């Protein structure tokens, strides 16, 4: 039969091993994060532009009737 101290040591080592396995091996650089931010901004701008174009297409007849 094993003593309680041996069991505690094995349990503690398994906890540290699993927590190290969950930790990312590399850090994400700030330039990559900035690049992702700019891509998101560009996508939002493009989506806004397309949404506006779609709205204009949908209301074309109303705008013509109003004389614009």
C-alpha positions in Angstrom: 0.0 0.0 0.0 1.3 3.5 -0.8 1.6 6.3 1.7 -0.5 9.5 1.4 2.7 11.5 0.7 3.5 9.5 -2.4 -0.1 9.9 -3.7 -0.1 13.6 -3.1 3.2 14.0 -5.0 1.9 12.0 -8.0 -1.3 14.0 -8.0 0.6 17.3 -7.8 2.9 16.3 -10.6 0.0 15.3 -12.8 -1.7 18.7 -12.2 1.4 20.6 -13.2 1.9 18.5 -16.3 -1.6 19.0 -17.5 -1.6 22.7 -16.9 1.7 23.0 -18.9 0.1 21.1 -21.7 -2.7 23.6 -21.9 -0.4 26.6 -22.0 0.3 28.0 -25.5 3.9 27.3 -26.7 4.3 30.7 -28.4 3.0 34.2 -27.8 1.1 36.0 -30.5 3.0 39.1 -31.6 1.3 42.5 -31.5 1.9 43.1 -35.2 -0.2 40.0 -36.0 -2.9 41.3 -33.8 -2.8 44.7 -35.5 -2.9 43.1 -38.9 -6.0 41.1 -37.8 -7.6 44.3 -36.6 -7.0 46.1 -39.9 -8.5 43.1 -41.8 -11.6 43.3 -39.7 -11.9 47.0 -40.3 -11.6 46.5 -44.1 -14.2 43.7 -44.0 -16.6 45.9 -42.0 -16.1 48.8 -44.5 -16.7 46.5 -47.4 -19.8 45.0 -45.8 -21.1 48.5 -45.1 -20.5 49.6 -48.7 -22.3 46.5 -50.0 -25.2 47.0 -47.6 -25.6 50.7 -48.8 -25.5 49.6 -52.4 -28.2 47.0 -51.8 -30.4 49.6 -50.0 -30.0 52.0 -53.0 -31.0 49.2 -55.4 -34.0 48.3 -53.3 -35.3 51.9 -53.1 -34.5 53.0 -56.7 -38.1 53.4 -57.7 -39.0 55.4 -54.7 -36.0 57.7 -55.3 -37.0 58.2 -59.0 -40.5 59.0 -58.0 -39.2 61.6 -55.6 -37.1 63.2 -58.3 -33.7 62.5 -56.9 
